[in-house]
């Protein structure tokens, strides 16, 4: 659409993430991810102008090396535990903790943990295990802003200084077979409206 804004932000691709320091001179002021069609995006505010952001996808590999996305309870629990363990190890290696996330959120009400998940409500989906692992890592005081997607809102970016989150609306067209194909990215507000 001609009315869409173009926003430049540090993009975190699927399968990547980490702890990022913010330097007002060298760092981009916005960080985010998009393309969250079958995956989960997470932003955790940290003290000292740092942030954690990741674009997480999970599935269980079969003996034929195929990924399956309909899980039983044990498989979903295994994903939850793996996400929790990886977040714990990453936080320890980068000198922060879940309590740092909670303290940062409490000190600055606009900086809250944010999780975007397009397919959370689908039974037996790996995304439930991912979100449960993030929530387990943060504990009951984590107060996660969980954004369960509509089909068009599939990404977000964060203004690092303020913690303000804006959603990104993924544009789709249908190809000659009637299959969805990406046609572009538009920016939306937190409710997913194109601006």
HUWOHU-V594398 format. One record per residue. N is the residue number from 1. SS is DSSP state (@ for helix, = for strand, . for the rest). Layout:
# HUWOHU-V594398
{{N:SS} {N:SS}}
This chain:
# HUWOHU-V594398
{{1:.} {2:.} {3:.} {4:.} {5:.} {6:.} {7:.} {8:.} {9:.} {10:=} {11:=} {12:.} {13:.} {14:.} {15:.} {16:.} {17:=} {18:=} {19:=} {20:=} {21:=} {22:.} {23:.} {24:.} {25:.} {26:.} {27:.} {28:.} {29:.} {30:=} {31:=} {32:=} {33:=} {34:=} {35:.} {36:.} {37:.} {38:.} {39:.} {40:=} {41:=} {42:=} {43:=} {44:=} {45:=} {46:=} {47:.} {48:.} {49:.} {50:=} {51:=} {52:=} {53:=} {54:=} {55:=} {56:=} {57:.} {58:.} {59:.} {60:=} {61:=} {62:.} {63:.} {64:.} {65:.} {66:.} {67:=} {68:=} {69:.} {70:.} {71:.} {72:.} {73:@} {74:@} {75:@} {76:@} {77:@} {78:@} {79:@} {80:@} {81:@} {82:@} {83:@} {84:@} {85:@} {86:@} {87:@} {88:@} {89:@} {90:@} {91:@} {92:@} {93:@} {94:.} {95:.} {96:.} {97:.} {98:@} {99:@} {100:@} {101:@} {102:@} {103:@} {104:@} {105:@} {106:@} {107:@} {108:.} {109:.} {110:.} {111:.} {112:.} {113:.} {114:=} {115:=} {116:=} {117:=} {118:.} {119:.} {120:.} {121:.} {122:.} {123:.} {124:.} {125:.} {126:@} {127:@} {128:@} {129:@} {130:@} {131:@} {132:@} {133:@} {134:@} {135:@} {136:@} {137:@} {138:@} {139:.} {140:.} {141:.} {142:.} {143:.} {144:.} {145:=} {146:=} {147:=} {148:=} {149:.} {150:.} {151:.} {152:.} {153:=} {154:=} {155:=} {156:=} {157:=} {158:=} {159:=} {160:.} {161:.} {162:.} {163:.} {164:=} {165:=} {166:=} {167:=} {168:=} {169:=} {170:=} {171:=} {172:=} {173:=} {174:=} {175:.} {176:.} {177:.} {178:.} {179:.} {180:=} {181:=} {182:=} {183:=} {184:=} {185:=} {186:=} {187:=} {188:=} {189:.} {190:.} {191:.} {192:.} {193:.} {194:=} {195:.}}
